[in-house]
Amino acid sequence: MADSSSTRTAVDVLLYTDGACSGNPGPGGWGCILRHPASGTDKELSGGAAETTNNQMELQAVIAGLNALTRPTRVQVITDSTYVAKGCSEWLPNWKKNGWQRKEGKKWMPLKNVEFWQELDALLAKHRVTFQVVKGHSGHPENERCDELAVEAAAGFKHR
């Protein structure tokens, strides 16, 4: 009988994400797909805000996807946002160490989107997360679908 741990995939969930903004800042939306490879099931989520930025929506897509998980999980995030991927995998430890500030030239400046980064930091501590960056608007099916979800969500905030 095969050991079930040897037949499991390297991740439990694939999380595809994207954010969109009509104007920057302006009405924005995010979309994500949670895929469970073992069962082949997908779950789509989306939302938005009336006054936001593209980077905030990119971050919110990852936050929403990770928040949807009910237990600690091994997750691979597939995003077209280098900002999100590098922020999570490279920059976050120094931001935390420096009191959520970043150095701009010789001056320390407050970190932009700090409330998003702090929420994401807590989720990254709960889950084992890796990141893969894909080129946006290049025909990647899941990234294109997440973009559709984000654009649809943003459209709902345009005339409020």
C-alpha positions as CSV (number, residue, x, y, z in Angstrom):
1,M,0.0,0.0,0.0
2,A,1.4,3.4,-1.0
3,D,2.1,6.0,1.7
4,S,-0.4,8.7,1.1
5,S,2.1,11.4,2.0
6,S,4.3,10.3,-0.9
7,T,1.5,10.7,-3.4
8,R,0.3,14.1,-2.3
9,T,1.1,17.2,-4.3
10,A,3.6,19.7,-3.0
11,V,0.7,22.1,-2.2
12,D,-2.8,21.6,-0.9
13,V,-4.3,24.6,-2.7
14,L,-3.4,26.7,-5.7
15,L,-4.6,30.3,-5.3
16,Y,-4.8,32.4,-8.5
17,T,-5.3,36.1,-7.9
18,D,-5.7,39.4,-9.7
19,G,-6.7,43.0,-8.9
20,A,-8.1,45.8,-11.1
21,C,-8.7,49.5,-10.7
22,S,-10.6,52.0,-13.0
23,G,-8.4,55.0,-12.3
24,N,-5.7,54.7,-9.7
25,P,-7.1,55.5,-7.2
26,G,-10.7,54.8,-8.2
27,P,-13.3,52.0,-8.1
28,G,-11.5,48.7,-7.9
29,G,-12.0,45.0,-7.7
30,W,-10.2,41.8,-7.0
31,G,-10.8,38.2,-7.9
32,C,-9.3,34.9,-6.9
33,I,-9.7,31.2,-7.7
34,L,-9.0,28.6,-5.0
35,R,-8.2,25.3,-6.6
36,H,-7.9,22.0,-4.6
37,P,-5.8,19.8,-6.9
38,A,-6.6,16.6,-5.0
39,S,-10.4,16.9,-5.6
40,G,-10.3,19.0,-8.8
41,T,-12.6,21.6,-7.3
42,D,-12.5,25.4,-7.8
43,K,-14.0,28.2,-5.7
44,E,-14.2,31.7,-7.2
45,L,-14.3,34.8,-4.9
46,S,-14.4,38.5,-5.8
47,G,-15.1,41.9,-4.3
48,G,-14.1,45.5,-4.5
49,A,-14.1,49.0,-3.1
50,A,-15.3,52.4,-4.3
51,E,-12.0,54.2,-3.8
52,T,-8.9,52.1,-3.9
53,T,-5.7,51.4,-5.8
54,N,-4.6,48.6,-8.1
55,N,-2.0,47.5,-5.5
56,Q,-4.6,47.3,-2.7
57,M,-6.8,45.2,-4.9
58,E,-3.9,42.8,-5.8
59,L,-3.2,42.5,-2.0
60,Q,-6.9,42.0,-1.2
61,A,-7.2,39.1,-3.6
62,V,-4.5,37.2,-1.8
63,I,-5.9,38.1,1.6
64,A,-9.4,37.0,0.7
65,G,-8.1,33.7,-0.8
66,L,-6.0,32.9,2.3
67,N,-8.8,34.0,4.6
68,A,-11.2,31.5,2.9
69,L,-9.0,28.6,4.1
70,T,-10.3,27.0,7.3
71,R,-7.0,25.3,8.5
72,P,-3.3,25.8,8.0
73,T,-2.6,24.9,4.4
74,R,0.3,24.6,1.9
75,V,-0.6,27.2,-0.8
76,Q,1.0,28.3,-4.0
77,V,-0.2,31.8,-5.0
78,I,-0.1,32.5,-8.7
79,T,-0.3,36.2,-9.4
80,D,0.7,38.7,-12.0
81,S,1.8,41.2,-9.3
82,T,5.5,41.3,-8.7
83,Y,4.7,43.9,-5.9
84,V,2.7,41.2,-4.0
85,A,5.1,38.3,-4.6
86,K,8.3,40.2,-3.8
87,G,6.6,42.0,-0.9
88,C,5.6,38.7,0.7
89,S,8.7,36.7,-0.1
90,E,11.5,39.3,0.1
91,W,10.5,42.7,1.6
92,L,8.1,41.8,4.5
93,P,10.7,40.8,7.1
94,N,12.6,44.1,6.8
95,W,9.4,46.1,6.9
96,K,8.4,44.4,10.1
97,K,11.9,44.8,11.6
98,N,11.8,48.5,10.8
99,G,8.4,49.2,12.4
100,W,6.5,48.9,9.1
101,Q,8.5,51.6,7.5
102,R,10.6,51.7,4.3
103,K,13.7,53.7,3.5
104,E,13.3,56.2,0.6
105,G,16.7,57.8,0.0
106,K,18.0,58.7,3.4
107,K,14.5,59.1,5.0
108,W,12.3,56.6,6.7
109,M,8.7,56.7,5.3
110,P,5.6,55.0,6.4
111,L,4.9,51.8,4.4
112,K,2.1,52.2,1.9
113,N,-0.8,49.9,2.3
114,V,0.4,48.9,5.8
115,E,-3.0,47.6,7.0
116,F,-3.0,45.2,4.0
117,W,0.5,44.0,4.6
118,Q,-0.1,43.5,8.3
119,E,-3.2,41.3,7.6
120,L,-1.3,39.4,4.9
121,D,1.6,38.9,7.4
122,A,-0.7,37.2,9.9
123,L,-2.1,35.0,7.2
124,L,1.4,34.1,5.9
125,A,2.3,33.0,9.5
126,K,-0.7,30.7,9.5
127,H,-0.1,29.0,6.1
128,R,2.9,27.8,4.2
129,V,2.8,30.0,1.1
130,T,4.9,30.2,-2.0
131,F,4.5,32.6,-4.9
132,Q,4.7,32.3,-8.7
133,V,4.5,35.4,-10.9
134,V,2.9,35.0,-14.3
135,K,2.7,37.7,-17.0
136,G,-0.7,39.4,-16.9
137,H,-3.0,39.6,-20.0
138,S,-0.9,36.9,-21.7
139,G,-3.6,34.2,-22.1
140,H,-3.0,32.4,-18.8
141,P,-6.5,31.0,-18.3
142,E,-6.8,31.3,-14.5
143,N,-5.2,34.8,-14.5
144,E,-7.6,35.9,-17.2
145,R,-10.6,34.6,-15.2
146,C,-9.4,36.4,-12.1
147,D,-9.0,39.6,-14.1
148,E,-12.6,39.1,-15.4
149,L,-13.8,38.7,-11.8
150,A,-11.9,41.8,-10.7
151,V,-13.1,44.0,-13.5
152,E,-16.7,42.9,-12.9
153,A,-16.4,43.7,-9.2
154,A,-14.9,47.1,-9.9
155,A,-17.7,47.9,-12.3
156,G,-20.2,47.5,-9.5
157,F,-18.6,50.5,-7.7
158,K,-18.3,52.9,-10.7
159,H,-21.6,54.7,-10.2
160,R,-22.0,54.7,-6.5
